[in-house]
Amino acid sequence: MAPTKAPDSSRRSDRSRRAIHDAALALVTEVGYRRTTIEGIAARAGVGKQTIYRWWPSKAAVLMDAFLDLAGRAAEDAGAGSGSVGTGEPAPGIPDTGDLAADLKLVLRATVDELNDPALEAPTRALTAEGIVDAKLGAEFVHKLLDPQLALYVTRLRAAQEAGDVRADVDPRTALELLIGPLMHRWLLRTLPLTHAYADEIVDCAVGGLAPRA
């Protein structure tokens, strides 16, 4: 008689975590952050509340972890050169073809696509809004989700400075805000559609202002 194989606890744990992640993201998309509860997540995932509290201290922590996992999968699917300010896992880097405007347009267009993706939009908005009133969550949101992406812009802009395409006196961190700020402003306020054409216009305006003066 063959020996009975013991259940793989790590595999079961991974399945439970993924179910909780999926449940948290689904509920935030369907009912919003405020109406999403630990009880609701547990029921949707088919686990007990104690399982969730064993791994996460709060609803915000569950959503943060779920979104980081989602962002990581999205970055893997998108491949090199896509990167976004809205998702957590950075792409390998912003491409450097020698054409700064073209490289930035490629990345900002990918960011537009991610911000318009319903699967990413709701949790991104929830974390952005909650991070404003919850200082700890806001700091974690910046550290884990924003800073890795913004660092890619700094690296590409510094390379452009070395190539003579951006003025030496420009602070790359300030320069990247000329690119990201308008995009996020339109997305947050929903004033006008967020499109590739708008992303291209932002890049053209920003790069024109950053270029060396005659």
C-alpha positions in Angstrom: 0.0 0.0 0.0 1.5 3.3 -1.1 2.2 5.8 1.7 -0.2 8.7 2.0 1.3 12.0 0.9 1.0 14.8 3.4 -0.9 17.9 2.2 1.4 20.6 0.8 0.7 23.4 3.3 2.7 26.0 1.4 0.7 25.3 -1.8 -2.6 25.6 0.2 -1.3 28.8 1.8 -0.5 30.2 -1.7 -4.0 29.3 -2.9 -5.6 31.0 0.1 -3.5 34.2 -0.4 -4.4 34.4 -4.0 -8.0 33.9 -3.2 -7.9 36.7 -0.6 -6.1 39.0 -3.1 -8.6 38.3 -5.8 -11.5 38.8 -3.4 -10.2 42.1 -2.1 -9.6 43.5 -5.6 -13.0 42.3 -6.8 -14.9 43.9 -3.9 -13.1 47.2 -4.1 -14.0 47.3 -7.8 -17.6 46.3 -7.2 -18.6 48.2 -4.0 -15.7 50.7 -3.3 -13.1 50.8 -0.6 -15.3 52.1 2.2 -17.9 49.3 1.8 -15.2 46.6 1.5 -14.7 44.7 4.8 -12.5 42.0 6.2 -15.7 39.9 6.6 -16.6 40.5 3.0 -13.2 39.6 1.8 -13.1 36.4 3.9 -16.6 35.3 2.7 -15.7 36.0 -1.0 -12.4 34.1 -0.7 -13.9 31.2 1.2 -11.6 31.6 4.3 -12.1 32.5 7.9 -11.4 36.0 9.2 -8.7 34.6 11.4 -6.8 33.5 8.3 -6.7 37.1 7.0 -5.7 38.6 10.3 -2.9 36.1 10.6 -1.3 37.6 7.6 -2.5 41.2 7.5 -3.3 43.7 10.2 -6.0 45.6 8.3 -8.1 45.9 5.2 -5.7 48.5 3.8 -2.8 46.1 4.2 -4.7 43.3 2.4 -5.5 45.7 -0.5 -1.9 46.9 -0.7 -0.5 43.4 -0.8 -3.2 42.4 -3.4 -2.4 45.3 -5.6 1.4 44.7 -5.4 0.7 41.2 -6.6 -1.6 42.4 -9.4 0.9 45.0 -10.4 3.7 42.4 -10.5 1.7 40.2 -12.8 0.7 43.1 -15.0 4.4 44.2 -15.4 5.4 40.6 -16.3 2.6 40.5 -19.0 3.5 43.9 -20.3 7.3 43.3 -20.7 10.1 45.7 -21.0 9.6 49.4 -21.5 6.0 49.6 -20.2 6.4 50.7 -16.6 3.7 52.9 -14.9 3.3 55.3 -12.1 0.1 53.4 -11.1 1.5 50.0 -10.6 4.1 48.7 -8.2 6.6 46.5 -10.0 8.9 48.5 -12.3 9.6 47.4 -15.8 13.3 46.7 -16.5 13.7 50.4 -17.4 12.6 53.2 -19.6 14.1 52.5 -23.0 16.9 54.7 -24.2 16.8 54.8 -28.0 18.5 58.2 -28.2 15.1 59.8 -28.8 13.9 61.1 -25.4 10.5 62.2 -26.6 9.8 58.9 -28.2 10.9 56.9 -25.2 8.8 58.9 -22.8 5.7 58.7 -25.1 6.1 54.9 -25.1 6.0 54.8 -21.3 3.3 57.4 -20.8 1.1 55.6 -23.3 1.5 52.4 -21.3 0.6 54.3 -18.1 -2.5 55.6 -19.8 -3.5 52.1 -20.7 -3.0 50.8 -17.1 -4.9 53.7 -15.5 -7.8 53.1 -17.9 -7.8 49.4 -17.1 -10.9 48.7 -14.9 -9.0 45.9 -13.0 -6.3 48.4 -12.0 -8.2 51.7 -11.8 -10.5 50.9 -8.8 -7.7 49.6 -6.4 -5.4 52.4 -7.5 -8.0 55.1 -6.8 -8.8 53.4 -3.4 -5.2 53.3 -2.3 -4.5 56.9 -3.5 -7.6 58.3 -1.7 -7.0 56.3 1.5 -3.3 57.2 1.5 -4.3 60.9 1.8 -6.1 60.4 5.1 -3.9 57.5 6.4 -0.3 58.7 6.7 1.1 55.3 7.3 -0.6 53.8 4.3 0.3 56.8 2.2 3.9 56.4 3.0 3.8 52.7 2.1 2.0 53.6 -1.1 4.7 56.0 -2.1 7.6 53.7 -1.0 6.3 50.5 -2.6 4.3 51.7 -5.6 5.5 55.2 -6.7 9.2 55.5 -5.9 10.3 52.5 -7.9 8.6 53.9 -11.0 9.7 57.4 -10.5 13.3 56.3 -10.1 13.1 55.0 -13.7 12.2 58.4 -15.0 15.1 60.0 -13.0 17.6 57.5 -14.5 16.3 58.2 -18.1 16.4 62.0 -17.6 19.9 61.9 -16.2 21.0 59.9 -19.3 19.4 62.6 -21.4 21.3 65.3 -19.5 24.6 63.4 -20.2 23.6 63.2 -23.9 23.0 67.0 -24.0 19.2 66.6 -24.6 18.2 68.1 -21.2 19.7 71.2 -19.6 22.3 70.5 -17.0 20.6 72.8 -14.4 17.3 70.8 -14.5 16.5 68.6 -11.5 15.3 65.3 -12.9 12.9 64.8 -10.0 11.2 68.1 -10.8 11.3 67.3 -14.5 9.5 64.0 -14.1 6.7 65.8 -12.3 6.1 67.8 -15.5 5.3 64.4 -17.1 3.5 62.6 -14.4 1.6 65.5 -12.7 -0.7 66.4 -15.6 -1.5 62.8 -16.3 -2.5 62.0 -12.8 -4.4 65.3 -12.4 -6.6 64.4 -15.3 -7.0 60.8 -14.2 -7.9 61.8 -10.6 -10.4 64.5 -11.5 -11.9 62.7 -14.5 -12.2 66.1 -16.2 -11.4 64.9 -19.7 -10.6 61.5 -21.3 -7.1 60.1 -20.6 -5.7 59.3 -24.1 -2.5 58.5 -25.9 -2.8 61.8 -27.7 -2.8 63.6 -24.4 0.2 61.7 -23.2 2.0 62.6 -26.3 1.1 66.3 -25.9 2.5 66.3 -22.3 5.8 64.8 -23.5 6.1 67.4 -26.3 5.4 70.3 -23.9 7.7 69.0 -21.2 10.6 68.0 -23.5 10.4 71.4 -25.2 10.8 73.1 -21.8 13.7 70.8 -20.7 15.8 71.1 -23.9 19.0 73.3 -23.9 18.4 76.9 -24.8 20.1 78.3 -27.8 
